[in-house]
């Protein structure tokens, strides 16, 4: 995703400072893969991952390319990295296993730079966009939020809470960063008004108050 953003930004003539940050984000993401692989192998797990969210495809014309890139930056970076930041912070607050805490600290340290890159690059891409075009990205942001909540085990409801209540090993699981879905999803929900909407507002993306 970062490589795709950097490539399209370069094709569209983005300022050198944005391209420099894009390069740093690519380096971060490569390192993050190594961190996660190290933790999984240390715990005896197979290494296999696939991104559930697929960014919009690039297009040949500058206008279509810019539109797809705006969505990639807003949805993939501003929304996606903000939710990752909230998730990592929540897990770090509960996890006790040193290896897990080390990995989370490594990942969390870079997330603020990643969403900020997305916001700055999106602001450049959307500099001449209409209010309607900006607001049109919001439904994709909502879909991303709902997708993350689903992958964490939500949405939270009576059935989920009942299943959680039947388990007795949550403290042990939390030690390794495996939280109740209600806790993990709660961190996402809390992050929407506290972090996400204020980060999207300067881009003119949220509809109404973003709820």
C-alpha positions as a printed Julia matrix, in Angstrom:
211×3 Matrix{Float64}:
   0.0     0.0     0.0
   2.79    2.45    0.89
   4.73    1.6    -2.27
   1.62    2.1    -4.37
   0.96    5.49   -2.74
   4.57    6.6    -3.25
   4.53    5.55   -6.9
   1.28    7.35   -7.69
   2.36   10.46   -5.82
   5.56   10.58   -7.86
   3.63   10.14  -11.13
   1.28   12.99  -10.17
   4.18   15.31   -9.31
   3.87   15.48   -5.52
   6.29   17.74   -3.6
   9.66   16.16   -2.71
   8.93   16.36    1.03
   5.85   14.14    0.61
   7.82   11.63   -1.45
  10.52   11.57    1.23
   8.0    10.71    3.95
   6.45    8.09    1.65
   9.84    6.42    1.37
  10.18    6.37    5.16
   6.73    4.8     5.48
   7.73    2.04    3.05
  10.82    1.32    5.17
   8.63    1.22    8.29
   6.19   -1.24    6.76
   8.96   -3.58    5.63
  10.36   -3.53    9.16
   6.89   -4.15   10.63
   6.56   -7.33    8.58
   9.86   -8.51   10.0
   8.76   -7.72   13.56
   5.51   -9.66   13.16
   7.24  -12.62   11.52
   9.74  -12.75   14.39
   6.98  -12.85   17.01
   4.96  -15.52   15.17
   7.96  -17.75   14.62
   9.07  -17.31   18.24
   5.63  -18.55   19.3
   5.73  -21.49   16.92
   3.1   -20.17   14.53
   3.05  -20.27   10.75
   3.7   -16.97    9.02
   0.9   -16.09    6.63
  -0.9   -12.79    6.28
  -3.2   -11.18    3.76
  -4.58   -7.68    3.81
  -8.38   -7.83    4.03
  -8.84   -4.33    2.58
  -8.05   -3.96   -1.1
  -7.09   -0.43   -2.2
  -8.79    1.02   -5.27
  -6.93    0.21   -8.46
  -4.8     2.85  -10.14
  -5.94    4.29  -13.43
  -4.08    5.61  -16.45
  -5.58    9.1   -16.58
  -4.3    11.66  -14.06
  -7.82   12.48  -12.84
  -8.8     8.87  -12.22
  -5.41    8.12  -10.68
  -5.76   11.07   -8.33
  -9.26    9.97   -7.3
  -8.11    6.42   -6.52
  -5.06    7.73   -4.68
  -7.18   10.08   -2.56
  -9.25    7.11   -1.41
  -6.15    5.05   -0.73
  -4.65    7.82    1.39
  -7.81    8.67    3.31
  -9.19    5.17    3.83
  -6.0     3.16    3.94
  -3.8     5.58    5.83
  -5.83    8.12    7.8
  -8.55    5.65    8.78
  -6.58    2.4     8.69
  -3.49    3.63   10.52
  -5.54    5.52   13.1
  -7.49    2.36   13.92
  -4.24    0.4    14.05
  -2.84    2.97   16.46
  -5.9     2.61   18.69
  -5.75   -1.2    18.54
  -2.04   -1.42   19.31
  -2.35    1.01   22.2
  -5.24   -1.0    23.66
  -3.4    -4.32   23.39
  -0.21   -2.8    24.8
  -2.15   -1.63   27.84
  -3.19   -5.23   28.6
  -0.36   -7.44   27.33
   2.29   -8.66   29.74
   4.41  -10.94   27.55
   7.71   -9.08   26.92
   8.02  -10.2    23.29
   4.49   -9.04   22.5
   5.05   -5.72   24.27
   8.27   -5.18   22.32
   6.53   -5.83   19.0
   3.6    -3.56   19.84
   5.95   -0.77   20.9
   7.83   -1.08   17.6
   4.62   -0.93   15.57
   2.91    1.78   17.6
   5.88    4.11   17.38
   5.4     4.55   13.63
   1.62    4.75   13.33
   1.35    8.47   14.05
   3.79    9.17   11.23
   1.82    6.93    8.87
  -1.62    8.48    9.37
  -0.06   11.96    9.24
   1.58   11.11    5.93
  -1.79    9.98    4.61
  -3.47   13.16    5.79
  -0.79   15.45    4.31
  -0.69   13.58    1.01
  -4.5    13.46    0.82
  -4.67   17.21    1.47
  -2.35   17.73   -1.51
  -4.34   15.39   -3.76
  -7.68   16.91   -2.69
  -6.5    20.54   -2.86
  -8.87   21.33   -5.76
 -11.58   18.77   -4.94
 -15.16   19.86   -4.35
 -16.91   19.39   -1.02
 -19.11   16.73   -2.62
 -16.1    14.78   -3.87
 -14.52   14.9    -0.42
 -17.7    13.75    1.34
 -18.08   10.93   -1.18
 -15.1     9.2     0.44
 -16.87    8.91    3.82
 -18.89    5.74    3.03
 -15.62    3.96    2.23
 -14.26    5.12    5.58
 -17.31    3.64    7.3
 -16.81    0.37    5.43
 -13.2     0.25    6.63
 -14.28    0.84   10.24
 -16.92   -1.87   10.03
 -14.43   -4.26    8.43
 -11.89   -3.73   11.21
 -14.58   -4.24   13.85
 -15.65   -7.48   12.15
 -12.08   -8.82   12.02
 -11.73   -8.11   15.73
 -14.77  -10.27   16.45
 -17.5    -7.65   16.52
 -19.94   -6.11   16.36
 -20.46   -6.28   20.08
 -23.86   -7.55   21.16
 -25.53   -9.83   23.66
 -24.51  -13.01   21.83
 -20.85  -12.02   21.75
 -20.86  -10.97   25.4
 -22.48  -14.28   26.32
 -19.76  -16.23   24.47
 -17.07  -14.19   26.18
 -18.62  -14.83   29.58
 -18.29  -18.59   29.03
 -14.51  -18.38   28.71
 -12.36  -18.39   31.84
  -8.92  -17.82   30.29
  -9.19  -14.17   29.24
  -6.47  -13.03   31.65
  -4.03  -15.57   30.24
  -4.97  -14.69   26.66
  -4.64  -10.95   27.33
  -1.1   -11.57   28.61
  -0.22  -12.51   25.02
  -2.21   -9.68   23.47
  -5.38  -11.65   22.71
  -8.17   -9.47   24.01
 -11.91   -9.93   24.32
 -13.64   -8.72   21.17
 -15.68   -6.34   23.3
 -12.48   -4.71   24.59
 -10.76   -4.57   21.21
 -13.86   -3.21   19.46
 -14.35   -0.73   22.28
 -10.95    0.75   21.52
 -11.99    1.24   17.89
 -15.3     2.84   18.8
 -13.62    5.17   21.3
 -11.03    6.21   18.7
 -13.64    7.4    16.18
 -14.68   10.66   17.92
 -11.4    11.09   19.8
  -8.88   10.6    17.0
 -10.42    9.7    13.68
 -13.04   12.39   13.07
 -10.66   15.23   14.09
  -8.06   13.83   11.67
 -10.57   13.56    8.82
 -12.27   16.91    9.43
  -9.52   19.07    7.84
  -9.91   16.99    4.69
 -13.66   17.69    4.55
 -14.44   13.98    4.51
 -16.89   13.22    7.38
 -20.58   13.65    6.74
 -22.15   15.7     9.51
 -20.28   14.99   12.74
 -18.83   11.74   11.41
 -21.09    9.45   13.46
